[in-house]
Amino acid sequence: MSNEVRETIILGSGPSGLAAALYAGRANLNPLVITGNEFGGQINTTSEVENYPGFSGETGPELVEVMKAQAERFGAEIKLDYIEKVDLSQHPFKLSSHGTDYYTKSLIIAVGASYRKLGVPGEVELTGRGVSYCATCDGFFFRDRDIVVVGGGDSAMEEAIFLTKFARKVTVIHRRDELRAGPLLQKRAKKNEKIEFIWDTVVTKINGENAVTGLELKNVKTGEIWTHQTDGVFIAIGHIPNSDLFQGQLDIDEQGFVVTDKRLRTNVKGVWAAGEITDSVFRQAITSAGMGAAAAIEAERWLGEQEG
Ligand SMILES: Cc1cc2nc3c(=O)[nH]c(=O)nc-3n(C[C@H](O)[C@H](O)[C@H](O)COP(=O)(O)OP(=O)(O)OC[C@H]3O[C@@H](n4cnc5c(N)ncnc54)[C@H](O)[C@@H]3O)c2cc1C
């Protein structure tokens, strides 16, 4: 156990955490990045990244390696550990993993979010091979294909409408007989000629060896079972921010996102949140990285003010 007090600790090693590490490193804060169990975050799981400006590599892991090396070059320390408990009522703040306590004057929370999964056979195996959770990221790869969107909320309708720019046909599969999405989005989706709906239906299996070829479907009212041919499936059934750790200590909205002001400050002085832990709207590597950089700039200024 160490009682060393760091200037800043960054929780999470996705794009927002690593961008924060780069900026905090360049500001001589000697930041400690605690990676969590998924080093590199969500982007580390994807095999194609074509929309990160200036990145001429191909895969998510390549992007993460470049970001990590750049942060380390400026003094960031990267530690593989997972924080199980935080105490933001004391200053310096205390963070505890299974075997270690960490103390820090400032904290940047970049613990991200997870897409809600269907939990059906084939989903994990075919992720990145026709199964996607992000139309902005992967829609481009489905030009002139027949694809499916699963879900009935705002995100599902936004994804479906966006995907009609590329796909020949988009079939929305929803487990109920009406959408949860807002009326305007519903109207736009329903009058789009490329979008069809299958109601009262759930996906029970995703078929394919190396790429998605179809879905096994079941009508929840009649029990009918059938196979639907498709080249891809976008799952848009929710997004879960990893905010449990901060319940009762930070302001968290009804969807679970950590609440910040536009300078990414939380309601506790000295604590910022960046990336998907606070963002239900943009959900991109570049926007998350931008927030990480901004949070680090804020932390550096705040620490300077405290000293002054
Ligand atoms: C399959 C897939 C493909 C994608 N493709 C693209 C794309 O092509 N382009 C694009 O712009 N975006 C893409 N995205 C979205 C992009 O990956 C996310 O927007 C981005 O990763 C969010 O970054 P983040 O740093 O906020 O959080 P995350 O990437 O979610 O990272 C969160 C980090 O926090 C850590 N963590 C969590 N809990 C703890 C804890 N208790 N203690 C310590 N650490 C913790 C995790 O280990 C992880 O390192 C894709 C997402 C997925 C899932």
The ligand as an SDF file (V2000), in Angstrom:
LIG
                    3D

 53 58  0  0  0  0  0  0  0  0999 V2000
  -17.2380   -2.8030  -31.6200 C   0  0  0  0  0  0  0  0  0  0  0  0
  -17.0910   -1.2900  -31.5510 C   0  0  0  0  0  0  0  0  0  0  0  0
  -16.6350   -0.6020  -32.6460 C   0  0  0  0  0  0  0  0  0  0  0  0
  -16.4840    0.7810  -32.5820 C   0  0  0  0  0  0  0  0  0  0  0  0
  -15.9880    1.4250  -33.6830 N   0  0  0  0  0  0  0  0  0  0  0  0
  -15.7750    2.7560  -33.6270 C   0  0  0  0  0  0  0  0  0  0  0  0
  -15.2080    3.4450  -34.7350 C   0  0  0  0  0  0  0  0  0  0  0  0
  -14.9080    2.8550  -35.7760 O   0  0  0  0  0  0  0  0  0  0  0  0
  -15.0190    4.7860  -34.5990 N   0  0  0  0  0  0  0  0  0  0  0  0
  -15.3460    5.4720  -33.4570 C   0  0  0  0  0  0  0  0  0  0  0  0
  -15.1180    6.6760  -33.3950 O   0  0  0  0  0  0  0  0  0  0  0  0
  -15.8880    4.8490  -32.4120 N   0  0  0  0  0  0  0  0  0  0  0  0
  -16.1210    3.5080  -32.4530 C   0  0  0  0  0  0  0  0  0  0  0  0
  -16.6850    2.8690  -31.3800 N   0  0  0  0  0  0  0  0  0  0  0  0
  -17.0660    3.6750  -30.2110 C   0  0  0  0  0  0  0  0  0  0  0  0
  -15.8060    3.9940  -29.3830 C   0  0  0  0  0  0  0  0  0  0  0  0
  -15.0850    2.8020  -29.1540 O   0  0  0  0  0  0  0  0  0  0  0  0
  -16.2140    4.6400  -28.0750 C   0  0  0  0  0  0  0  0  0  0  0  0
  -16.9190    5.8400  -28.3550 O   0  0  0  0  0  0  0  0  0  0  0  0
  -14.9920    4.9920  -27.2170 C   0  0  0  0  0  0  0  0  0  0  0  0
  -14.1990    3.8600  -26.9870 O   0  0  0  0  0  0  0  0  0  0  0  0
  -15.4330    5.5700  -25.8650 C   0  0  0  0  0  0  0  0  0  0  0  0
  -14.2660    5.8890  -25.1700 O   0  0  0  0  0  0  0  0  0  0  0  0
  -14.1900    6.0740  -23.5930 P   0  0  0  0  0  0  0  0  0  0  0  0
  -12.7480    6.2840  -23.2950 O   0  0  0  0  0  0  0  0  0  0  0  0
  -15.1350    7.1090  -23.1540 O   0  0  0  0  0  0  0  0  0  0  0  0
  -14.7020    4.7120  -22.9380 O   0  0  0  0  0  0  0  0  0  0  0  0
  -14.3810    3.1750  -23.2040 P   0  0  0  0  0  0  0  0  0  0  0  0
  -13.7520    2.9480  -24.5220 O   0  0  0  0  0  0  0  0  0  0  0  0
  -15.6510    2.4840  -22.8660 O   0  0  0  0  0  0  0  0  0  0  0  0
  -13.2690    2.8270  -22.1040 O   0  0  0  0  0  0  0  0  0  0  0  0
  -13.5900    2.7190  -20.7510 C   0  0  0  0  0  0  0  0  0  0  0  0
  -12.3360    2.3400  -19.9700 C   0  0  0  0  0  0  0  0  0  0  0  0
  -12.6330    2.4080  -18.5830 O   0  0  0  0  0  0  0  0  0  0  0  0
  -12.0930    1.2850  -17.9340 C   0  0  0  0  0  0  0  0  0  0  0  0
  -12.8280    1.0390  -16.6950 N   0  0  0  0  0  0  0  0  0  0  0  0
  -14.1450    0.7290  -16.5330 C   0  0  0  0  0  0  0  0  0  0  0  0
  -14.4280    0.5660  -15.2180 N   0  0  0  0  0  0  0  0  0  0  0  0
  -13.2600    0.7930  -14.5470 C   0  0  0  0  0  0  0  0  0  0  0  0
  -12.8920    0.7780  -13.1710 C   0  0  0  0  0  0  0  0  0  0  0  0
  -13.7870    0.5010  -12.2030 N   0  0  0  0  0  0  0  0  0  0  0  0
  -11.5970    1.0270  -12.8280 N   0  0  0  0  0  0  0  0  0  0  0  0
  -10.6870    1.3430  -13.7890 C   0  0  0  0  0  0  0  0  0  0  0  0
  -11.0000    1.4000  -15.1060 N   0  0  0  0  0  0  0  0  0  0  0  0
  -12.2570    1.1050  -15.4690 C   0  0  0  0  0  0  0  0  0  0  0  0
  -12.2000    0.1690  -18.9630 C   0  0  0  0  0  0  0  0  0  0  0  0
  -11.2860   -0.8900  -18.6730 O   0  0  0  0  0  0  0  0  0  0  0  0
  -11.8250    0.9320  -20.2370 C   0  0  0  0  0  0  0  0  0  0  0  0
  -10.4300    0.9760  -20.3780 O   0  0  0  0  0  0  0  0  0  0  0  0
  -16.8270    1.4820  -31.4140 C   0  0  0  0  0  0  0  0  0  0  0  0
  -17.3230    0.7900  -30.2910 C   0  0  0  0  0  0  0  0  0  0  0  0
  -17.4370   -0.5880  -30.3610 C   0  0  0  0  0  0  0  0  0  0  0  0
  -17.9400   -1.3500  -29.1440 C   0  0  0  0  0  0  0  0  0  0  0  0
  1  2  1  0
  2  3  1  0
  2 52  2  0
  3  4  2  0
  4  5  1  0
  4 50  1  0
  5  6  2  0
  6  7  1  0
  6 13  1  0
  7  8  2  0
  7  9  1  0
  9 10  1  0
 10 11  2  0
 10 12  1  0
 12 13  2  0
 13 14  1  0
 14 15  1  0
 14 50  1  0
 15 16  1  0
 16 17  1  0
 16 18  1  0
 18 19  1  0
 18 20  1  0
 20 21  1  0
 20 22  1  0
 22 23  1  0
 23 24  1  0
 24 25  2  0
 24 26  1  0
 24 27  1  0
 27 28  1  0
 28 29  2  0
 28 30  1  0
 28 31  1  0
 31 32  1  0
 32 33  1  0
 33 34  1  0
 33 48  1  0
 34 35  1  0
 35 36  1  0
 35 46  1  0
 36 37  1  0
 36 45  1  0
 37 38  2  0
 38 39  1  0
 39 40  1  0
 39 45  2  0
 40 41  1  0
 40 42  2  0
 42 43  1  0
 43 44  2  0
 44 45  1  0
 46 47  1  0
 46 48  1  0
 48 49  1  0
 50 51  2  0
 51 52  1  0
 52 53  1  0
M  END
$$$$
